[in-house]
Amino acid sequence: SGRRYARHRLWYRNSLRVPTFNELYYKNIGNTSLVPEKVNQFGYNLSFFPIDRNGNRIAITGAAFFNRITDKIVAIPTQNLFVWSIQNLGIVHAYGAEVTTNFKWVFGGSNNQVLLNSSLNYSFQRSLNLSDPNHPTYGHQIAYIPIHTGNVDVSLAYKQFGGKVSNYIVSKRYSLNENVESNEIEGFAITDFSVFYQLKLEKKQSIRFQLQLKNAFDKSYSYIRSFIMPGRNYLISINYAFN
């Protein structure tokens, strides 16, 4: 279809998550007193397709949500940054929105096709601890949950060859549930490059060779305070697929 069209979806879900075996028993971190996490979820989704014809497609999706969580299961530092425990938080309100754009375009004829793909994702999330109005962390963002995240990917493929650029962005977070400056962890942006060659075999089988340059600009960053992630590094992979 070459027409523009949109889809709407309004939904509600009630769910329960039982603690995992590791959350209950793993070494000194597990907590056998954990109770199941209960969630009431409300959401709205919109999908819009301004172009969808001849193999070319632009898709834009958006979502907004609100979750009321009782006894949320979280891992937080206790004595110091290296000693963690799994705990229940009485009441957590999580709300936010996300937008995703996917772009696919085909250039050239059937024998010399160039395929361009790109995607852009952005998420906003607030996860607030509302367990105890008298506690200093009341109304604060839960530890290690970023408010803003996003990624931008662009790939180009010609016959069996292709390449991709990936960018991943995370805003500042807090290392503890108390949102003060001393607990802030800096945000970061990471870029990866990859190239691949896909060799087609008989009977719908194929082998894909891929070389990745990860953290290409050698950024110093960490998800967890004091645990620095790798700098520039390389990954070679070979994948065999059959249908």
Secondary structure, 3 states (H helix, E strand, C coil): CCCCEEEEEEEEEEEEECCCHHHHHCCCCCCCCCCCEEEEEEEEEEEEEEEEECCEEEEEEEEEEEEEEEEEEEEEEEEECCEEEEEEEEEEEEEEEEEEEEEEEEECCCCCCEEEEEEEEEEEEEEEECCCCCCCCCCCECCCCCCEEEEEEEEEEECCEEEEEEEEEECCEECCCCCCHHHEECCEEEEEEEEEEEEECCCCEEEEEEEEEECCCCCCCCCECCECCCCCEEEEEEEEEEC
